[in-house]
Amino acid sequence: MLNYSQYKRETQHKINRLSAEFSVQHNKIAQWLFCTMSLMLLSPANAANLSVKITDKAGVALQNAVVYVEPVNKIITSIAPTTAVSIEQKGRKFLPLVTVAQAGSLITFPNRDTVRHHVYSFSPAKTFELKLYTGVPAAPVLFDKAGTAVLGCNIHDQMVAFVHIVDTPYFAKTDALGKVLLKDVPDGAYVLKAWHYALAEENKVVEKSVELASNQEAALTLELKPFLLPK
């Protein structure tokens, strides 16, 4: 038979256990509600998909063209970059050749070769150097300004790559058919833009106005200059 002190201790123990269990369940419910509300806020109520095809003057599909849309009113819902971006060195080449990322992105430059590389860019959009190294640099590089950065290696002159930074979360890169799909773009008036490393006018972005209210298609033609990539 329990005396009063033992009864009091066990009762308090049960109360503490039930309180802890309630707290755990309450936290789980709160987390679920937070995630649900966050998704509702981030998902536009009215959004469209924009399919775009990029060709040159001869009608040939262009791969590795950067395509993106910017709202006419210049107001973009604050969506921070969420995709990890990596440009590796392998076979004494940069892979991929063309990278597109949102301003504010951190980009890593892992060296998969058995030789050391010295990665650099002297472009106004981003100037940096990663001096002779192997493996993965200790810190990624912040690309915080829109524009194009041309990458090179101070040891291997044939290595070149392009990073195009955009001020919008709605972007992509064309495939071998010159096509790209911009998904879940909120309805509204936009400027559709396209860039390619071989444009006849360097750093020029080709533009076209579009009004999104439903899924639709668009096309842009780019004028290119003769351009041979180093081998």
MONORCOR-V178971 format. One record per helix or strand. SS is the DSSP state (helix for helix, strand for strand). FROM is the first residue (numbers start at 1). TO is the last residue. If there is no record, write none. Layout:
((SS	FROM	TO) (SS	FROM	TO))
This chain:
((helix	4	42) (strand	47	56) (strand	61	61) (strand	66	71) (strand	85	86) (strand	88	89) (strand	94	95) (strand	98	102) (strand	105	108) (strand	111	111) (strand	117	123) (strand	126	133) (strand	135	135) (strand	141	143) (strand	147	153) (strand	160	166) (strand	171	173) (strand	179	186) (strand	188	195) (strand	199	199) (strand	206	212) (strand	216	222) (strand	224	224))
